[in-house]
Amino acid sequence: MLQQDLIAGAKMAAEYTGLTERQIYHMAEDGRLPVIRKGKRLFFRKSELEAAFRSEVAA
């Protein structure tokens, strides 16, 4: 189940969210998107991305 929830890389996260890769990098750097860093690779959880955008819309 966890593996199905993981997105590898900003490009895949951008495709999943409809944002640009650059926006994903900026939001992750600013702490607005939860990210898991493994060396130079970034991983995102679909469930956390969805929750981040739900709270951003509600704000």
Contacts in CASP RR format, 6 or more apart in sequence:
PFRMAT RR
TARGET T0000
AUTHOR 0000-0000-0000
METHOD contacts of the structure
MODEL  1
MLQQDLIAGAKMAAEYTGLTERQIYHMAEDGRLPVIRKGKRLFFRKSELE
AAFRSEVAA
5 45 0 8 1.000
5 46 0 8 1.000
5 47 0 8 1.000
6 43 0 8 1.000
6 44 0 8 1.000
6 45 0 8 1.000
6 46 0 8 1.000
7 13 0 8 1.000
7 16 0 8 1.000
7 43 0 8 1.000
7 44 0 8 1.000
7 45 0 8 1.000
7 46 0 8 1.000
7 49 0 8 1.000
8 41 0 8 1.000
8 42 0 8 1.000
8 43 0 8 1.000
9 41 0 8 1.000
9 42 0 8 1.000
9 43 0 8 1.000
9 44 0 8 1.000
10 21 0 8 1.000
10 24 0 8 1.000
10 25 0 8 1.000
10 28 0 8 1.000
10 42 0 8 1.000
11 21 0 8 1.000
12 44 0 8 1.000
13 19 0 8 1.000
13 24 0 8 1.000
13 33 0 8 1.000
13 42 0 8 1.000
13 44 0 8 1.000
13 49 0 8 1.000
14 20 0 8 1.000
14 21 0 8 1.000
14 23 0 8 1.000
14 24 0 8 1.000
16 44 0 8 1.000
16 46 0 8 1.000
16 49 0 8 1.000
17 24 0 8 1.000
17 49 0 8 1.000
17 53 0 8 1.000
19 27 0 8 1.000
24 33 0 8 1.000
24 44 0 8 1.000
27 33 0 8 1.000
28 35 0 8 1.000
28 42 0 8 1.000
28 44 0 8 1.000
32 52 0 8 1.000
32 56 0 8 1.000
33 44 0 8 1.000
33 48 0 8 1.000
33 49 0 8 1.000
33 52 0 8 1.000
34 44 0 8 1.000
34 45 0 8 1.000
34 48 0 8 1.000
34 49 0 8 1.000
34 52 0 8 1.000
35 42 0 8 1.000
35 43 0 8 1.000
35 44 0 8 1.000
36 42 0 8 1.000
36 43 0 8 1.000
36 44 0 8 1.000
36 45 0 8 1.000
37 43 0 8 1.000
END
